[in-house]
Amino acid sequence: MDKHDVLTQWRLQRTLNKLEREKEYYFQRIERAERDRLNLEANGEKFARERYFMKKPGEDVFIIEEKD
């Protein structure tokens, strides 16, 4: 088989498209992690309470979920 045949080029293009989608996904994950890190540095207590539902001893926590 020739490396320039249609089937090989199609497979290479499909692999390239998949890798580009994965690249975008990981860039988004990195951005989200960076925002989380900045939120944690800015206000650790608020971040822990909202993200991990942490509370102080003797407190009650109510979680309200909005339906779409």
Secondary structure, 3 states (H helix, E strand, C coil): CCCCCHHHHHHHHHHHHHHHHHHHHHHHHHHHHHHHHHHHHHCHHHHHHHHHCCCCCCCCCCCCCCCC
